[in-house]
Amino acid sequence: MKLYYSPGACSLAPHIAMRELGIPVELSKVDLKAKQYDGGDYKQVNGKGYVPAVETPAGVLTEAPVILQYLADQKPEAGLAPKAGEPARYKLQEMLNFITAELHKGMGAFFSPGMNDGWRQAATERLGLRFDWLAKHMQGKQYVMGDKFTVADAYLFTILGWAGPTKFDLSKWPSLTEYHKRVAARPKVQEALKAEGLIQ
């Protein structure tokens, strides 16, 4: 399965999920500024111009939360998502939506070259409230959904990883920094990080 990615971007989440699921990964690196990949104009693949995108037998899928659920459903026996119709599936979707709408967009703003001090302070305060809730949610849990790794962890791990390059201080939430280290230690997560050149 071909994954269009940019190192460390939100495309890292489906990359991790594919490796956790044992789905062979064909990586195609995208230059997001130039909107180019090794086959040419990336907008011909994804007209939105951003990653991730995954080629499936039914066509190209975009948007990280959707791709993650699609991938989990390719190998339901792996348990990276509860089965459709189960109450836990809706809790997973709730978490994926929270991560994408509140954390992904919030952390992503810090990469903007136009961010000024006032904007940064307001964004930090807003994110702080979200992280307060998340830290409370994570109390007593190894992973987002409890004791089992799911696609939500691949996504949350990726977004928390942006704290370093954006200089967002996560030290107020030690449970989240510990969680990030715990997920980072997973062998398949290490594989994905190495494949993207993010670690040696």
C-alpha positions as CSV (number, residue, x, y, z in Angstrom):
1,M,0.0,0.0,0.0
2,K,1.5,3.4,-1.0
3,L,1.6,6.1,1.6
4,Y,2.3,9.7,0.6
5,Y,4.1,11.3,3.5
6,S,6.3,14.1,4.8
7,P,8.8,13.2,7.6
8,G,7.2,13.8,11.0
9,A,4.0,15.3,9.6
10,C,0.6,13.8,10.5
11,S,1.2,11.1,7.9
12,L,3.5,9.5,10.5
13,A,0.3,8.2,12.2
14,P,-0.9,6.0,9.4
15,H,2.7,5.0,8.7
16,I,3.0,3.7,12.3
17,A,-0.4,2.0,12.0
18,M,0.6,0.2,8.8
19,R,3.7,-1.1,10.5
20,E,1.9,-2.2,13.6
21,L,-0.6,-4.0,11.4
22,G,2.0,-5.7,9.3
23,I,0.8,-4.0,6.1
24,P,3.6,-3.6,3.6
25,V,4.4,0.1,3.3
26,E,5.5,1.8,0.1
27,L,6.6,5.3,1.0
28,S,6.4,8.2,-1.4
29,K,7.9,11.4,0.1
30,V,6.1,14.6,-0.6
31,D,7.7,18.1,-0.7
32,L,4.9,20.0,0.8
33,K,6.2,23.5,-0.2
34,A,6.7,22.5,-3.8
35,K,3.7,20.1,-3.8
36,Q,5.8,17.6,-5.6
37,Y,6.6,13.9,-5.0
38,D,8.8,11.4,-6.9
39,G,6.1,11.0,-9.5
40,G,5.4,14.7,-10.2
41,D,2.6,17.0,-9.1
42,Y,1.3,15.9,-5.8
43,K,-2.0,17.8,-6.3
44,Q,-2.8,15.2,-9.0
45,V,-2.8,12.7,-6.1
46,N,-4.4,14.8,-3.5
47,G,-5.9,18.1,-4.7
48,K,-5.9,19.4,-1.1
49,G,-2.1,19.5,-1.3
50,Y,-1.3,18.0,2.1
51,V,-0.4,14.6,3.5
52,P,-1.4,11.9,4.3
53,A,-2.8,10.2,1.2
54,V,-3.0,6.4,0.8
55,E,-3.6,4.5,-2.4
56,T,-6.3,1.8,-1.9
57,P,-7.9,-0.6,-4.3
58,A,-10.9,1.7,-4.3
59,G,-8.9,4.9,-4.9
60,V,-7.0,7.5,-2.9
61,L,-8.0,8.2,0.7
62,T,-7.0,11.3,2.6
63,E,-7.4,12.7,6.1
64,A,-5.5,11.0,8.9
65,P,-8.5,9.9,11.1
66,V,-10.3,8.2,8.1
67,I,-7.1,6.5,6.9
68,L,-6.4,5.2,10.4
69,Q,-9.9,3.6,10.7
70,Y,-9.6,2.2,7.1
71,L,-6.2,0.6,7.9
72,A,-7.5,-0.9,11.2
73,D,-10.4,-2.4,9.3
74,Q,-8.0,-4.2,6.9
75,K,-6.8,-6.4,9.7
76,P,-9.6,-6.4,12.4
77,E,-8.0,-9.3,14.2
78,A,-5.1,-7.1,15.2
79,G,-7.4,-5.1,17.4
80,L,-6.2,-1.6,16.5
81,A,-9.8,-0.4,16.4
82,P,-12.9,-1.9,18.0
83,K,-15.3,-3.5,15.6
84,A,-17.9,-1.3,13.8
85,G,-21.1,-1.0,15.8
86,E,-19.5,-1.7,19.2
87,P,-19.8,1.2,21.7
88,A,-16.0,1.3,22.0
89,R,-15.8,2.1,18.3
90,Y,-17.6,5.3,18.8
91,K,-15.3,6.2,21.7
92,L,-12.4,5.6,19.4
93,Q,-14.0,7.9,16.8
94,E,-14.6,10.5,19.5
95,M,-10.9,10.4,20.4
96,L,-9.8,10.6,16.8
97,N,-12.0,13.6,16.3
98,F,-10.7,15.3,19.4
99,I,-7.1,14.7,18.3
100,T,-7.7,16.0,14.8
101,A,-9.9,19.0,15.7
102,E,-8.4,20.2,19.0
103,L,-4.8,18.9,19.1
104,H,-3.7,18.5,15.5
105,K,-5.0,21.9,14.4
106,G,-3.8,23.5,17.7
107,M,-0.3,22.2,17.6
108,G,-0.1,22.7,13.8
109,A,-0.6,26.5,14.3
110,F,2.8,26.7,15.9
111,F,4.5,25.9,12.6
112,S,3.0,29.0,11.0
113,P,5.7,31.6,10.1
114,G,3.2,34.3,10.8
115,M,2.6,33.3,14.5
116,N,3.2,36.3,16.8
117,D,3.5,36.5,20.6
118,G,-0.2,37.2,21.1
119,W,-1.3,34.4,18.9
120,R,1.1,32.0,20.5
121,Q,-0.1,32.9,24.0
122,A,-3.7,32.4,23.0
123,A,-3.0,29.2,21.2
124,T,-1.0,27.9,24.2
125,E,-3.8,28.7,26.7
126,R,-6.4,26.9,24.5
127,L,-4.2,23.9,24.0
128,G,-3.4,23.8,27.7
129,L,-7.1,23.3,28.5
130,R,-7.2,20.4,26.0
131,F,-4.0,18.8,27.5
132,D,-5.5,19.2,31.0
133,W,-8.5,17.2,29.9
134,L,-6.3,14.6,28.1
135,A,-3.9,14.1,31.1
136,K,-7.0,13.5,33.3
137,H,-8.4,11.1,30.7
138,M,-5.1,9.2,30.5
139,Q,-4.8,8.6,34.3
140,G,-4.4,4.9,35.0
141,K,-4.2,4.1,31.3
142,Q,-1.3,2.8,29.2
143,Y,-2.9,4.0,26.0
144,V,-5.7,6.3,24.8
145,M,-8.3,3.6,24.9
146,G,-7.0,1.7,28.0
147,D,-4.4,-1.0,28.1
148,K,-4.3,-1.8,24.3
149,F,-2.6,0.2,21.6
150,T,-5.0,1.5,18.9
151,V,-4.8,3.8,15.9
152,A,-5.6,6.7,18.2
153,D,-2.2,6.2,19.9
154,A,-0.4,6.4,16.5
155,Y,-2.1,9.7,16.0
156,L,-1.7,11.2,19.5
157,F,1.9,10.1,19.5
158,T,2.5,12.0,16.3
159,I,0.9,15.2,17.4
160,L,2.7,15.2,20.8
161,G,5.9,14.8,18.9
162,W,5.5,18.2,17.5
163,A,6.1,19.8,21.0
164,G,9.8,19.7,20.4
165,P,10.1,21.4,17.0
166,T,7.5,24.0,18.0
167,K,9.0,24.6,21.4
168,F,5.7,23.8,23.1
169,D,6.4,22.9,26.8
170,L,4.7,19.7,27.7
171,S,6.4,19.4,31.1
172,K,3.2,20.5,32.9
173,W,1.7,17.2,31.9
174,P,4.2,14.5,32.9
175,S,1.7,11.7,32.2
176,L,1.7,12.8,28.6
177,T,5.5,13.0,28.3
178,E,5.7,9.5,29.9
179,Y,3.0,8.3,27.5
180,H,5.0,9.7,24.5
181,K,8.1,7.9,25.6
182,R,6.2,4.6,26.1
183,V,4.8,4.7,22.6
184,A,8.1,5.8,21.1
185,A,9.7,2.6,22.6
186,R,7.4,0.3,20.6
187,P,9.5,-1.6,17.9
188,K,7.1,-0.7,15.0
189,V,7.1,3.0,16.0
190,Q,10.9,2.9,16.0
191,E,10.8,1.4,12.5
192,A,8.5,4.1,11.2
193,L,10.7,6.9,12.8
194,K,13.8,5.4,11.3
195,A,12.2,5.0,7.8
196,E,11.3,8.7,7.8
197,G,14.8,9.7,8.9
198,L,13.5,11.1,12.2
199,I,15.9,9.0,14.3
200,Q,19.1,7.0,13.6
